[in-house]
Amino acid sequence: MLTPIAPGALVHQSDFILSNAVVVQGRAGVLLIDPGVQDQELACLADDLSSAGQAVVAGFSTHPHWDHLLWHARLGSALRYGTAGCAAAVREELSDPEAKAHITEHLEPTGIAEQVPLDLYGLIAGLPAGTAQVPWDGPPARIIEHQAHSVGHAALFVEELGVLAAGDMLSDVLIPMLDLHGSADPIEDYLVALRLLEGVAGGVDVVVPGHGSVGGAGQLSERIERDRAYVLALRDGKAPDDPRIGPGAQPGWEWVSDVHDGQVQRLAERD
């Protein structure tokens, strides 16, 4: 179900770890950001848009992780964009003929492996390096590129609507997940990204994380500070005082503590 979050912007949330697809209305149709995740959910999204008389005229993937690279035939054949780094990472992944089989295998423990459509997976057009906005006929969607969570990651800031689609950052249920494989300095990359997002905070009324709850006016700064505190604790070798891990974790999200423990271990191995 599409839920309005601002005039001209809506969110469709998946049952799979509260994944958020963002819809921005334009003159001739909509910009669709990170649609997902299961086949019936993508079909529902397509039905909702069709019922509203809206066609998808552009897509955008915030970063090259499987759950942000999905699509459905019923969403149409609009160009789907990403940063140059995002597109390059996807091309490298798909150069392996077993890439989609690996995703299905990865999803087996979740119980949704057979429900994730991969036919149109990763068909991303990379935008030239330095592109400032998504090329589409609608409210300007500013690309804020950084390397925090993955190579080629970008948030989209639709200033006219006060909406920030943050990709896999600024979640109320997930801790910052660093790029511990592709980044030479994952801590600093994350801190840089938070400063970039902080730079637009004054114009943001609604923040949409890749996973979790939509944040209203005033919550962006709070989420930035919570993520920064977590990352600085990792940098300094301290135990984070973070409600997303440990006894304070939301029911059903206790596994986030395992993600934290894994990050601590891998950072220690890098030293």
Phi and psi restraints in degrees (value plus and minus 20) as a CYANA .aco file:
   2 LEU   PHI    -101.8   -61.8
   2 LEU   PSI     110.7   150.7
   3 THR   PHI    -137.7   -97.7
   3 THR   PSI     101.3   141.3
   4 PRO   PHI     -84.1   -44.1
   4 PRO   PSI     118.7   158.7
   5 ILE   PHI    -141.9  -101.9
   5 ILE   PSI     -37.0     3.0
   6 ALA   PHI    -185.4  -145.4
   6 ALA   PSI     139.1   179.1
   7 PRO   PHI     -77.8   -37.8
   7 PRO   PSI      95.9   135.9
   8 GLY   PHI      70.5   110.5
   8 GLY   PSI     -12.2    27.8
   9 ALA   PHI    -161.2  -121.2
   9 ALA   PSI     120.2   160.2
  10 LEU   PHI    -160.3  -120.3
  10 LEU   PSI     143.1   183.1
  11 VAL   PHI    -148.4  -108.4
  11 VAL   PSI     120.3   160.3
  12 HIS   PHI    -139.5   -99.5
  12 HIS   PSI      98.5   138.5
  13 GLN   PHI    -125.4   -85.4
  13 GLN   PSI     112.9   152.9
  14 SER   PHI    -106.2   -66.2
  14 SER   PSI     133.5   173.5
  15 ASP   PHI     -88.3   -48.3
  15 ASP   PSI     -43.0    -3.0
  16 PHE   PHI     -96.9   -56.9
  16 PHE   PSI      90.0   130.0
  17 ILE   PHI      15.5    55.5
  17 ILE   PSI      24.7    64.7
  18 LEU   PHI      29.5    69.5
  18 LEU   PSI      28.4    68.4
  19 SER   PHI     -94.3   -54.3
  19 SER   PSI     113.8   153.8
  20 ASN   PHI    -129.5   -89.5
  20 ASN   PSI     105.5   145.5
  21 ALA   PHI    -121.0   -81.0
  21 ALA   PSI     115.7   155.7
  22 VAL   PHI    -130.5   -90.5
  22 VAL   PSI     113.4   153.4
  23 VAL   PHI    -135.2   -95.2
  23 VAL   PSI     105.9   145.9
  24 VAL   PHI    -138.3   -98.3
  24 VAL   PSI     106.3   146.3
  25 GLN   PHI    -103.6   -63.6
  25 GLN   PSI     112.8   152.8
  26 GLY   PHI    -137.5   -97.5
  26 GLY   PSI    -184.6  -144.6
  27 ARG   PHI     -93.6   -53.6
  27 ARG   PSI     -60.3   -20.3
  28 ALA   PHI    -131.2   -91.2
  28 ALA   PSI     -21.8    18.2
  29 GLY   PHI     146.5   186.5
  29 GLY   PSI    -179.1  -139.1
  30 VAL   PHI    -140.0  -100.0
  30 VAL   PSI     133.8   173.8
  31 LEU   PHI    -114.2   -74.2
  31 LEU   PSI     106.7   146.7
  32 LEU   PHI    -134.0   -94.0
  32 LEU   PSI      99.4   139.4
  33 ILE   PHI    -129.0   -89.0
  33 ILE   PSI     102.4   142.4
  34 ASP   PHI      34.1    74.1
  34 ASP   PSI      35.8    75.8
  35 PRO   PHI     -89.9   -49.9
  35 PRO   PSI     124.7   164.7
  36 GLY   PHI    -193.2  -153.2
  36 GLY   PSI    -198.4  -158.4
  37 VAL   PHI    -141.2  -101.2
  37 VAL   PSI     -62.9   -22.9
  38 GLN   PHI    -108.5   -68.5
  38 GLN   PSI     137.0   177.0
  39 ASP   PHI     -73.8   -33.8
  39 ASP   PSI     -67.5   -27.5
  40 GLN   PHI     -87.0   -47.0
  40 GLN   PSI     -49.1    -9.1
  41 GLU   PHI     -92.6   -52.6
  41 GLU   PSI     -61.0   -21.0
  42 LEU   PHI     -86.2   -46.2
  42 LEU   PSI     -58.2   -18.2
  43 ALA   PHI     -85.1   -45.1
  43 ALA   PSI     -59.1   -19.1
  44 CYS   PHI     -82.4   -42.4
  44 CYS   PSI     -63.3   -23.3
  45 LEU   PHI     -79.8   -39.8
  45 LEU   PSI     -65.2   -25.2
  46 ALA   PHI     -81.9   -41.9
  46 ALA   PSI     -61.2   -21.2
  47 ASP   PHI     -83.9   -43.9
  47 ASP   PSI     -63.1   -23.1
  48 ASP   PHI     -82.0   -42.0
  48 ASP   PSI     -62.5   -22.5
  49 LEU   PHI     -86.5   -46.5
  49 LEU   PSI     -62.5   -22.5
  50 SER   PHI     -82.6   -42.6
  50 SER   PSI     -63.0   -23.0
  51 SER   PHI     -83.0   -43.0
  51 SER   PSI     -49.1    -9.1
  52 ALA   PHI    -107.4   -67.4
  52 ALA   PSI     -17.7    22.3
  53 GLY   PHI      51.5    91.5
  53 GLY   PSI       7.0    47.0
  54 GLN   PHI    -132.8   -92.8
  54 GLN   PSI     108.8   148.8
  55 ALA   PHI    -120.4   -80.4
  55 ALA   PSI     132.1   172.1
  56 VAL   PHI    -103.0   -63.0
  56 VAL   PSI     100.0   140.0
  57 VAL   PHI    -126.7   -86.7
  57 VAL   PSI     -31.9     8.1
  58 ALA   PHI    -181.2  -141.2
  58 ALA   PSI     127.9   167.9
  59 GLY   PHI    -143.1  -103.1
  59 GLY   PSI     141.2   181.2
  60 PHE   PHI    -168.0  -128.0
  60 PHE   PSI     112.7   152.7
  61 SER   PHI    -126.6   -86.6
  61 SER   PSI     103.5   143.5
  62 THR   PHI     -90.6   -50.6
  62 THR   PSI     -45.0    -5.0
  63 HIS   PHI    -188.4  -148.4
  63 HIS   PSI     145.6   185.6
  64 PRO   PHI    -108.5   -68.5
  64 PRO   PSI      30.9    70.9
  65 HIS   PHI    -127.8   -87.8
  65 HIS   PSI     128.1   168.1
  66 TRP   PHI     -72.1   -32.1
  66 TRP   PSI     -59.7   -19.7
  67 ASP   PHI     -97.5   -57.5
  67 ASP   PSI     -20.5    19.5
  68 HIS   PHI    -135.1   -95.1
  68 HIS   PSI      -8.8    31.2
  69 LEU   PHI    -142.3  -102.3
  69 LEU   PSI      -1.6    38.4
  70 LEU   PHI    -111.2   -71.2
  70 LEU   PSI     142.4   182.4
  71 TRP   PHI    -179.8  -139.8
  71 TRP   PSI     149.4   189.4
  72 HIS   PHI    -159.3  -119.3
  72 HIS   PSI     121.0   161.0
  73 ALA   PHI     -75.7   -35.7
  73 ALA   PSI     -53.3   -13.3
  74 ARG   PHI     -93.7   -53.7
  74 ARG   PSI     -28.1    11.9
  75 LEU   PHI    -103.5   -63.5
  75 LEU   PSI     -28.6    11.4
  76 GLY   PHI      74.2   114.2
  76 GLY   PSI    -190.4  -150.4
  77 SER   PHI    -137.1   -97.1
  77 SER   PSI       9.8    49.8
  78 ALA   PHI     -81.9   -41.9
  78 ALA   PSI     133.3   173.3
  79 LEU   PHI     -82.9   -42.9
  79 LEU   PSI     116.0   156.0
  80 ARG   PHI    -132.5   -92.5
  80 ARG   PSI     101.0   141.0
  81 TYR   PHI    -124.0   -84.0
  81 TYR   PSI     141.4   181.4
  82 GLY   PHI    -179.2  -139.2
  82 GLY   PSI     153.0   193.0
  83 THR   PHI     -87.2   -47.2
  83 THR   PSI     144.9   184.9
  84 ALA   PHI     -78.7   -38.7
  84 ALA   PSI     -60.1   -20.1
  85 GLY   PHI     -85.9   -45.9
  85 GLY   PSI     -58.9   -18.9
  86 CYS   PHI     -81.8   -41.8
  86 CYS   PSI     -69.8   -29.8
  87 ALA   PHI     -83.3   -43.3
  87 ALA   PSI     -59.0   -19.0
  88 ALA   PHI     -84.7   -44.7
  88 ALA   PSI     -60.5   -20.5
  89 ALA   PHI     -84.7   -44.7
  89 ALA   PSI     -58.3   -18.3
  90 VAL   PHI     -88.1   -48.1
  90 VAL   PSI     -61.7   -21.7
  91 ARG   PHI     -79.8   -39.8
  91 ARG   PSI     -62.3   -22.3
  92 GLU   PHI     -83.3   -43.3
  92 GLU   PSI     -63.2   -23.2
  93 GLU   PHI     -80.6   -40.6
  93 GLU   PSI     -66.9   -26.9
  94 LEU   PHI     -97.6   -57.6
  94 LEU   PSI     -25.7    14.3
  95 SER   PHI     -88.7   -48.7
  95 SER   PSI     -37.6     2.4
  96 ASP   PHI    -105.8   -65.8
  96 ASP   PSI      96.1   136.1
  97 PRO   PHI     -82.0   -42.0
  97 PRO   PSI     -35.5     4.5
  98 GLU   PHI    -118.9   -78.9
  98 GLU   PSI      -8.5    31.5
  99 ALA   PHI     -77.3   -37.3
  99 ALA   PSI     -67.8   -27.8
 100 LYS   PHI     -88.4   -48.4
 100 LYS   PSI     -54.4   -14.4
 101 ALA   PHI     -84.3   -44.3
 101 ALA   PSI     -55.9   -15.9
 102 HIS   PHI     -85.7   -45.7
 102 HIS   PSI     -58.4   -18.4
 103 ILE   PHI     -83.8   -43.8
 103 ILE   PSI     -66.6   -26.6
 104 THR   PHI     -78.8   -38.8
 104 THR   PSI     -63.5   -23.5
 105 GLU   PHI     -82.7   -42.7
 105 GLU   PSI     -62.0   -22.0
 106 HIS   PHI     -80.1   -40.1
 106 HIS   PSI     -52.9   -12.9
 107 LEU   PHI    -107.8   -67.8
 107 LEU   PSI     -28.8    11.2
 108 GLU   PHI     -71.7   -31.7
 108 GLU   PSI     -65.1   -25.1
 109 PRO   PHI     -86.3   -46.3
 109 PRO   PSI     -38.1     1.9
 110 THR   PHI    -101.0   -61.0
 110 THR   PSI     -39.1     0.9
 111 GLY   PHI      63.4   103.4
 111 GLY   PSI     -15.3    24.7
 112 ILE   PHI    -136.3   -96.3
 112 ILE   PSI     -10.7    29.3
 113 ALA   PHI     -73.9   -33.9
 113 ALA   PSI     -60.7   -20.7
 114 GLU   PHI    -101.2   -61.2
 114 GLU   PSI     -26.3    13.7
 115 GLN   PHI    -121.5   -81.5
 115 GLN   PSI     -19.7    20.3
 116 VAL   PHI    -121.3   -81.3
 116 VAL   PSI      93.0   133.0
 117 PRO   PHI     -97.5   -57.5
 117 PRO   PSI     107.7   147.7
 118 LEU   PHI    -137.4   -97.4
 118 LEU   PSI     -16.5    23.5
 119 ASP   PHI     -78.5   -38.5
 119 ASP   PSI     -58.9   -18.9
 120 LEU   PHI    -128.3   -88.3
 120 LEU   PSI       3.0    43.0
 121 TYR   PHI     -84.7   -44.7
 121 TYR   PSI     111.8   151.8
 122 GLY   PHI      51.7    91.7
 122 GLY   PSI      -0.6    39.4
 123 LEU   PHI    -104.3   -64.3
 123 LEU   PSI      54.0    94.0
 124 ILE   PHI    -126.8   -86.8
 124 ILE   PSI     113.2   153.2
 125 ALA   PHI    -113.7   -73.7
 125 ALA   PSI      97.4   137.4
 126 GLY   PHI     -94.5   -54.5
 126 GLY   PSI     109.1   149.1
 127 LEU   PHI    -100.3   -60.3
 127 LEU   PSI     126.6   166.6
 128 PRO   PHI     -75.7   -35.7
 128 PRO   PSI     123.7   163.7
 129 ALA   PHI     -73.6   -33.6
 129 ALA   PSI     115.3   155.3
 130 GLY   PHI      68.3   108.3
 130 GLY   PSI     -20.7    19.3
 131 THR   PHI     -78.8   -38.8
 131 THR   PSI     108.9   148.9
 132 ALA   PHI    -107.9   -67.9
 132 ALA   PSI     -49.6    -9.6
 133 GLN   PHI    -159.8  -119.8
 133 GLN   PSI     134.1   174.1
 134 VAL   PHI     -87.7   -47.7
 134 VAL   PSI     110.4   150.4
 135 PRO   PHI     -98.9   -58.9
 135 PRO   PSI      75.7   115.7
 136 TRP   PHI    -177.5  -137.5
 136 TRP   PSI     144.5   184.5
 137 ASP   PHI    -115.6   -75.6
 137 ASP   PSI      57.7    97.7
 138 GLY   PHI    -186.7  -146.7
 138 GLY   PSI    -192.2  -152.2
 139 PRO   PHI     -73.9   -33.9
 139 PRO   PSI     112.9   152.9
 140 PRO   PHI     -73.8   -33.8
 140 PRO   PSI     107.2   147.2
 141 ALA   PHI    -131.1   -91.1
 141 ALA   PSI      79.7   119.7
 142 ARG   PHI     -92.9   -52.9
 142 ARG   PSI     113.2   153.2
 143 ILE   PHI    -112.1   -72.1
 143 ILE   PSI      98.4   138.4
 144 ILE   PHI    -129.0   -89.0
 144 ILE   PSI      74.5   114.5
 145 GLU   PHI    -109.7   -69.7
 145 GLU   PSI     123.5   163.5
 146 HIS   PHI    -177.1  -137.1
 146 HIS   PSI    -197.9  -157.9
 147 GLN   PHI    -144.3  -104.3
 147 GLN   PSI       7.9    47.9
 148 ALA   PHI     -88.9   -48.9
 148 ALA   PSI     -79.9   -39.9
 149 HIS   PHI    -111.6   -71.6
 149 HIS   PSI     -46.2    -6.2
 150 SER   PHI    -185.4  -145.4
 150 SER   PSI     146.9   186.9
 151 VAL   PHI     -82.0   -42.0
 151 VAL   PSI     121.8   161.8
 152 GLY   PHI      47.6    87.6
 152 GLY   PSI       0.1    40.1
 153 HIS   PHI     -92.4   -52.4
 153 HIS   PSI     124.1   164.1
 154 ALA   PHI    -165.7  -125.7
 154 ALA   PSI     121.3   161.3
 155 ALA   PHI    -115.9   -75.9
 155 ALA   PSI     135.9   175.9
 156 LEU   PHI    -135.7   -95.7
 156 LEU   PSI     107.5   147.5
 157 PHE   PHI    -132.6   -92.6
 157 PHE   PSI      91.4   131.4
 158 VAL   PHI    -116.6   -76.6
 158 VAL   PSI      66.3   106.3
 159 GLU   PHI     -81.2   -41.2
 159 GLU   PSI     -58.0   -18.0
 160 GLU   PHI     -78.3   -38.3
 160 GLU   PSI     -49.6    -9.6
 161 LEU   PHI    -123.5   -83.5
 161 LEU   PSI     -28.8    11.2
 162 GLY   PHI      51.6    91.6
 162 GLY   PSI       7.6    47.6
 163 VAL   PHI    -132.0   -92.0
 163 VAL   PSI     110.4   150.4
 164 LEU   PHI    -135.8   -95.8
 164 LEU   PSI      93.6   133.6
 165 ALA   PHI    -110.9   -70.9
 165 ALA   PSI      87.4   127.4
 166 ALA   PHI    -110.7   -70.7
 166 ALA   PSI     -23.1    16.9
 167 GLY   PHI      43.5    83.5
 167 GLY   PSI    -170.6  -130.6
 168 ASP   PHI    -105.7   -65.7
 168 ASP   PSI      38.9    78.9
 169 MET   PHI    -163.2  -123.2
 169 MET   PSI     147.3   187.3
 170 LEU   PHI      39.8    79.8
 170 LEU   PSI      19.3    59.3
 171 SER   PHI    -110.6   -70.6
 171 SER   PSI     129.6   169.6
 172 ASP   PHI    -108.2   -68.2
 172 ASP   PSI     -27.7    12.3
 173 VAL   PHI    -140.7  -100.7
 173 VAL   PSI     -44.2    -4.2
 174 LEU   PHI    -127.2   -87.2
 174 LEU   PSI     116.9   156.9
 175 ILE   PHI     -93.9   -53.9
 175 ILE   PSI     142.5   182.5
 176 PRO   PHI     -76.0   -36.0
 176 PRO   PSI     107.1   147.1
 177 MET   PHI    -129.4   -89.4
 177 MET   PSI      91.2   131.2
 178 LEU   PHI     -99.0   -59.0
 178 LEU   PSI     135.6   175.6
 179 ASP   PHI    -104.9   -64.9
 179 ASP   PSI      69.0   109.0
 180 LEU   PHI    -109.0   -69.0
 180 LEU   PSI     -17.6    22.4
 181 HIS   PHI    -129.7   -89.7
 181 HIS   PSI     -61.8   -21.8
 182 GLY   PHI    -121.7   -81.7
 182 GLY   PSI     -31.2     8.8
 183 SER   PHI    -121.5   -81.5
 183 SER   PSI     117.5   157.5
 184 ALA   PHI     -95.7   -55.7
 184 ALA   PSI     -46.2    -6.2
 185 ASP   PHI    -162.4  -122.4
 185 ASP   PSI      56.1    96.1
 186 PRO   PHI     -83.3   -43.3
 186 PRO   PSI     -51.2   -11.2
 187 ILE   PHI     -86.0   -46.0
 187 ILE   PSI     -71.0   -31.0
 188 GLU   PHI     -85.9   -45.9
 188 GLU   PSI     -58.5   -18.5
 189 ASP   PHI     -77.9   -37.9
 189 ASP   PSI     -59.8   -19.8
 190 TYR   PHI     -90.0   -50.0
 190 TYR   PSI     -61.6   -21.6
 191 LEU   PHI     -84.4   -44.4
 191 LEU   PSI     -58.2   -18.2
 192 VAL   PHI     -81.6   -41.6
 192 VAL   PSI     -64.3   -24.3
 193 ALA   PHI     -81.9   -41.9
 193 ALA   PSI     -61.8   -21.8
 194 LEU   PHI     -83.1   -43.1
 194 LEU   PSI     -56.3   -16.3
 195 ARG   PHI     -86.9   -46.9
 195 ARG   PSI     -57.8   -17.8
 196 LEU   PHI     -82.7   -42.7
 196 LEU   PSI     -63.7   -23.7
 197 LEU   PHI     -88.7   -48.7
 197 LEU   PSI     -54.4   -14.4
 198 GLU   PHI     -82.3   -42.3
 198 GLU   PSI     -50.0   -10.0
 199 GLY   PHI     -86.5   -46.5
 199 GLY   PSI     -40.2    -0.2
 200 VAL   PHI    -128.6   -88.6
 200 VAL   PSI     -16.6    23.4
 201 ALA   PHI     -77.9   -37.9
 201 ALA   PSI     -52.6   -12.6
 202 GLY   PHI     -84.1   -44.1
 202 GLY   PSI     -41.4    -1.4
 203 GLY   PHI    -122.7   -82.7
 203 GLY   PSI     -15.5    24.5
 204 VAL   PHI    -118.2   -78.2
 204 VAL   PSI     104.4   144.4
 205 ASP   PHI    -122.2   -82.2
 205 ASP   PSI     -46.1    -6.1
 206 VAL   PHI    -158.3  -118.3
 206 VAL   PSI     107.9   147.9
 207 VAL   PHI    -135.0   -95.0
 207 VAL   PSI     110.1   150.1
 208 VAL   PHI    -135.6   -95.6
 208 VAL   PSI      88.9   128.9
 209 PRO   PHI     -97.4   -57.4
 209 PRO   PSI     141.6   181.6
 210 GLY   PHI     -80.9   -40.9
 210 GLY   PSI     -51.5   -11.5
 211 HIS   PHI    -162.2  -122.2
 211 HIS   PSI     112.5   152.5
 212 GLY   PHI      98.7   138.7
 212 GLY   PSI    -184.0  -144.0
 213 SER   PHI    -105.2   -65.2
 213 SER   PSI     125.7   165.7
 214 VAL   PHI     -89.9   -49.9
 214 VAL   PSI     114.4   154.4
 215 GLY   PHI    -119.7   -79.7
 215 GLY   PSI     116.6   156.6
 216 GLY   PHI    -106.9   -66.9
 216 GLY   PSI    -190.0  -150.0
 217 ALA   PHI     -76.0   -36.0
 217 ALA   PSI     113.4   153.4
 218 GLY   PHI      69.2   109.2
 218 GLY   PSI     -33.6     6.4
 219 GLN   PHI    -104.5   -64.5
 219 GLN   PSI     -37.7     2.3
 220 LEU   PHI     -81.2   -41.2
 220 LEU   PSI     -69.4   -29.4
 221 SER   PHI     -80.7   -40.7
 221 SER   PSI     -58.4   -18.4
 222 GLU   PHI     -82.9   -42.9
 222 GLU   PSI     -62.3   -22.3
 223 ARG   PHI     -90.5   -50.5
 223 ARG   PSI     -57.7   -17.7
 224 ILE   PHI     -80.7   -40.7
 224 ILE   PSI     -66.9   -26.9
 225 GLU   PHI     -84.3   -44.3
 225 GLU   PSI     -58.5   -18.5
 226 ARG   PHI     -85.7   -45.7
 226 ARG   PSI     -62.6   -22.6
 227 ASP   PHI     -86.8   -46.8
 227 ASP   PSI     -59.5   -19.5
 228 ARG   PHI     -83.9   -43.9
 228 ARG   PSI     -62.3   -22.3
 229 ALA   PHI     -80.7   -40.7
 229 ALA   PSI     -60.1   -20.1
 230 TYR   PHI     -83.8   -43.8
 230 TYR   PSI     -67.2   -27.2
 231 VAL   PHI     -85.5   -45.5
 231 VAL   PSI     -60.5   -20.5
 232 LEU   PHI     -85.4   -45.4
 232 LEU   PSI     -55.9   -15.9
 233 ALA   PHI     -82.9   -42.9
 233 ALA   PSI     -61.9   -21.9
 234 LEU   PHI     -80.8   -40.8
 234 LEU   PSI     -64.9   -24.9
 235 ARG   PHI     -79.0   -39.0
 235 ARG   PSI     -60.3   -20.3
 236 ASP   PHI    -111.2   -71.2
 236 ASP   PSI     -16.2    23.8
 237 GLY   PHI      50.3    90.3
 237 GLY   PSI       8.2    48.2
 238 LYS   PHI    -125.9   -85.9
 238 LYS   PSI     140.1   180.1
 239 ALA   PHI    -100.7   -60.7
 239 ALA   PSI      99.9   139.9
 240 PRO   PHI     -85.6   -45.6
 240 PRO   PSI     119.1   159.1
 241 ASP   PHI    -113.0   -73.0
 241 ASP   PSI      64.7   104.7
 242 ASP   PHI    -152.3  -112.3
 242 ASP   PSI     105.0   145.0
 243 PRO   PHI     -88.1   -48.1
 243 PRO   PSI     -31.3     8.7
 244 ARG   PHI    -101.9   -61.9
 244 ARG   PSI     -29.2    10.8
 245 ILE   PHI    -150.0  -110.0
 245 ILE   PSI     142.3   182.3
 246 GLY   PHI      55.1    95.1
 246 GLY   PSI    -175.6  -135.6
 247 PRO   PHI     -82.9   -42.9
 247 PRO   PSI     -42.0    -2.0
 248 GLY   PHI    -103.9   -63.9
 248 GLY   PSI     -23.1    16.9
 249 ALA   PHI     -83.2   -43.2
 249 ALA   PSI     126.2   166.2
 250 GLN   PHI     -85.8   -45.8
 250 GLN   PSI     125.4   165.4
 251 PRO   PHI     -74.6   -34.6
 251 PRO   PSI     112.3   152.3
 252 GLY   PHI      72.5   112.5
 252 GLY   PSI     -30.4     9.6
 253 TRP   PHI    -135.7   -95.7
 253 TRP   PSI       0.5    40.5
 254 GLU   PHI     -81.9   -41.9
 254 GLU   PSI     -44.8    -4.8
 255 TRP   PHI     -84.6   -44.6
 255 TRP   PSI     -36.5     3.5
 256 VAL   PHI     -83.2   -43.2
 256 VAL   PSI     -49.2    -9.2
 257 SER   PHI     -83.3   -43.3
 257 SER   PSI     -53.9   -13.9
 258 ASP   PHI     -87.6   -47.6
 258 ASP   PSI     -57.3   -17.3
 259 VAL   PHI     -80.7   -40.7
 259 VAL   PSI     -64.6   -24.6
 260 HIS   PHI     -79.6   -39.6
 260 HIS   PSI     -68.8   -28.8
 261 ASP   PHI     -79.2   -39.2
 261 ASP   PSI     -59.0   -19.0
 262 GLY   PHI     -84.8   -44.8
 262 GLY   PSI     -58.8   -18.8
 263 GLN   PHI     -86.5   -46.5
 263 GLN   PSI     -62.3   -22.3
 264 VAL   PHI     -78.7   -38.7
 264 VAL   PSI     -64.4   -24.4
 265 GLN   PHI     -84.3   -44.3
 265 GLN   PSI     -65.6   -25.6
 266 ARG   PHI     -89.0   -49.0
 266 ARG   PSI     -53.1   -13.1
 267 LEU   PHI     -87.1   -47.1
 267 LEU   PSI     -58.0   -18.0
 268 ALA   PHI     -85.0   -45.0
 268 ALA   PSI     -56.2   -16.2
 269 GLU   PHI     -89.9   -49.9
 269 GLU   PSI     -43.6    -3.6
 270 ARG   PHI     -97.5   -57.5
 270 ARG   PSI     -44.0    -4.0
